[in-house]
């Protein structure tokens, strides 16, 4: 999780997927390298299997993105390169 004591920086996405498992693996890789990150998106549904965004119905699975501080983005992208290749296949 991102440390609120660190200087204010923009968050940038370094990994996007529709697979929450891949996002969890990306988060684990980054945390192992001491890179703080946060994950946004993912499965959000009600009992019908359809997610709701305001009054708009959308498919049940939303894209998932892993964000890091801008200063960590280059290193994080490099660490996730192999995972990105595997996820795109």
VOPAGU-2260 file (C-alpha; in pm, 1 decimal, decimal comma):
REM VOPAGU-2260
SITE   aa  ch    i         X         Y         Z
SITE  UNK   A    0       0,0       0,0       0,0
SITE  UNK   A    1     121,0     349,5     -67,7
SITE  UNK   A    2     275,1     531,7     227,3
SITE  UNK   A    3      89,8     855,9     309,7
SITE  UNK   A    4     412,8     994,0     461,4
SITE  UNK   A    5     594,5     995,9     125,7
SITE  UNK   A    6     602,4    1317,2     -73,9
SITE  UNK   A    7     295,8    1386,4    -283,1
SITE  UNK   A    8     349,8    1247,8    -631,0
SITE  UNK   A    9     118,4    1152,3    -909,9
SITE  UNK   A   10      15,4     790,4    -936,5
SITE  UNK   A   11      68,6     631,1   -1275,1
SITE  UNK   A   12     -60,8     298,2   -1405,0
SITE  UNK   A   13     209,9      42,1   -1479,3
SITE  UNK   A   14      -6,1    -264,7   -1541,3
SITE  UNK   A   15    -358,2    -304,2   -1681,3
SITE  UNK   A   16    -555,0    -625,9   -1717,6
SITE  UNK   A   17    -899,5    -779,2   -1687,5
SITE  UNK   A   18    -748,6   -1064,8   -1483,0
SITE  UNK   A   19    -753,8    -992,6   -1109,9
SITE  UNK   A   20    -512,1   -1278,7   -1044,2
SITE  UNK   A   21    -252,9   -1120,4   -1274,9
SITE  UNK   A   22    -304,4    -788,8   -1094,5
SITE  UNK   A   23    -244,1    -961,0    -759,6
SITE  UNK   A   24      74,8   -1118,2    -896,9
SITE  UNK   A   25     189,2    -774,4   -1022,2
SITE  UNK   A   26     121,0    -623,9    -680,0
SITE  UNK   A   27     318,2    -903,2    -514,0
SITE  UNK   A   28     615,3    -854,3    -748,7
SITE  UNK   A   29     622,1    -481,9    -677,9
SITE  UNK   A   30     587,4    -521,5    -301,4
SITE  UNK   A   31     870,9    -778,4    -302,2
SITE  UNK   A   32    1086,4    -508,1    -466,0
SITE  UNK   A   33     975,9    -254,3    -200,2
SITE  UNK   A   34     774,1     -54,0    -452,7
SITE  UNK   A   35     451,3      75,4    -303,4
SITE  UNK   A   36     146,5      25,2    -520,8
SITE  UNK   A   37    -229,8      23,5    -523,9
SITE  UNK   A   38    -479,9    -169,5    -734,3
SITE  UNK   A   39    -797,5     -12,7    -869,6
SITE  UNK   A   40   -1086,8    -174,2   -1053,6
SITE  UNK   A   41   -1182,3    -536,9   -1071,5
SITE  UNK   A   42   -1490,1    -744,0   -1019,0
SITE  UNK   A   43   -1781,8    -536,4    -897,7
SITE  UNK   A   44   -2120,2    -699,1    -933,1
SITE  UNK   A   45   -2451,5    -749,8    -766,3
SITE  UNK   A   46   -2648,4   -1075,2    -752,5
SITE  UNK   A   47   -2740,6   -1044,4   -1120,2
SITE  UNK   A   48   -2375,9   -1058,8   -1228,0
SITE  UNK   A   49   -2403,6    -712,3   -1378,0
SITE  UNK   A   50   -2213,3    -424,7   -1223,9
SITE  UNK   A   51   -2365,1     -83,9   -1185,5
SITE  UNK   A   52   -2200,1     250,7   -1227,6
SITE  UNK   A   53   -2453,0     511,3   -1127,2
SITE  UNK   A   54   -2751,7     425,6   -1343,4
SITE  UNK   A   55   -2544,2     271,6   -1622,3
SITE  UNK   A   56   -2516,0    -106,7   -1643,6
SITE  UNK   A   57   -2177,5    -240,9   -1747,5
SITE  UNK   A   58   -2027,0    -587,5   -1780,0
SITE  UNK   A   59   -1947,1    -748,0   -1444,9
SITE  UNK   A   60   -1571,6    -738,1   -1484,6
SITE  UNK   A   61   -1404,7    -400,8   -1487,1
SITE  UNK   A   62   -1044,0    -347,8   -1598,1
SITE  UNK   A   63    -788,7    -367,9   -1319,0
SITE  UNK   A   64    -492,4    -129,8   -1301,3
SITE  UNK   A   65    -188,4    -132,8   -1075,4
SITE  UNK   A   66     -61,6     216,1    -989,6
SITE  UNK   A   67     272,6     329,6    -847,1
SITE  UNK   A   68     428,9     664,4    -767,3
SITE  UNK   A   69     562,3     837,2   -1075,8
SITE  UNK   A   70     918,5     813,0    -942,6
SITE  UNK   A   71     887,7     431,0    -926,4
SITE  UNK   A   72     716,9     383,6   -1263,7
SITE  UNK   A   73    1023,2     298,2   -1473,0
SITE  UNK   A   74    1151,7      34,2   -1232,0
SITE  UNK   A   75     802,1    -107,4   -1179,0
SITE  UNK   A   76     738,1    -135,3   -1553,3
SITE  UNK   A   77    1067,4    -316,1   -1596,6
SITE  UNK   A   78     984,0    -564,0   -1318,8
SITE  UNK   A   79     642,7    -634,7   -1470,5
SITE  UNK   A   80     757,1    -673,2   -1832,5
SITE  UNK   A   81     744,0   -1054,1   -1832,5
SITE  UNK   A   82     403,0   -1057,2   -1664,8
SITE  UNK   A   83     273,6    -808,3   -1922,6
SITE  UNK   A   84     387,5   -1039,1   -2202,8
SITE  UNK   A   85     223,1   -1341,9   -2040,7
SITE  UNK   A   86    -102,8   -1152,7   -1983,1
SITE  UNK   A   87    -127,6   -1037,9   -2344,2
SITE  UNK   A   88    -113,7   -1393,8   -2483,1
